[in-house]
Amino acid sequence: MPISPESLLALLERHGIPATTHRHPALHTVAESQALRGDLPGLHVKNLFLRARPPHPFLLVVAEENTPLSINALARRLGTGRLSMANEQELWDQLGVRPGSVTPLALVNAPPGSIRTVIDHRLLEGPGPVNIHPLTNEATTALAPADLRRFLQALGHEPEAIDLTQPLA
């Protein structure tokens, strides 16, 4: 059974990772987030959870919210072969979240190294904060980029930092 958002926030605290969480109505799109957030500082993200053909693992792509992404271009750049959006059941089985709540923090529910995680380098190296869902789209949690990386590494998920602002084709 996946852990709860409250348990995740407690786990961040046990790892010594400062996190500020803002509660809000459920958000399902970047546009909804932009309309509701007001002056919430930092970088905001969009997440794609993708299915690759075996032997490639599932792929979690985390980008700054305004970054244009093409699944076909990602597949070419990352050498995965054809990619497609994972379905709701795969999302639940692999990350323990529902559509609209995809987040790199959901890797807490995945076995170490089981999901290839590609994150825009600005979200791991920039000044931050990085605003992401804490397993629910009814809240946004702000973390320092270095803390996000450190937490993912502690879970056994080494993120691949790439420049998603460069053309993917």
Salt bridges, closest charged atoms under 4 A:
GLU65 OE1 - ARG37 NH2 2.55
GLU90 OE2 - ARG51 NE 2.81
ASP120 OD2 - ARG122 NH2 2.73
GLU125 OE1 - HIS121 ND1 3.30
GLU125 OE2 - ARG149 NH2 3.76
ASP147 OD1 - ARG150 NH2 3.17
GLU158 OE2 - ARG149 NH1 3.93
GLU160 OE2 - ARG116 NE 2.67
ASP163 OD1 - HIS121 NE2 3.68
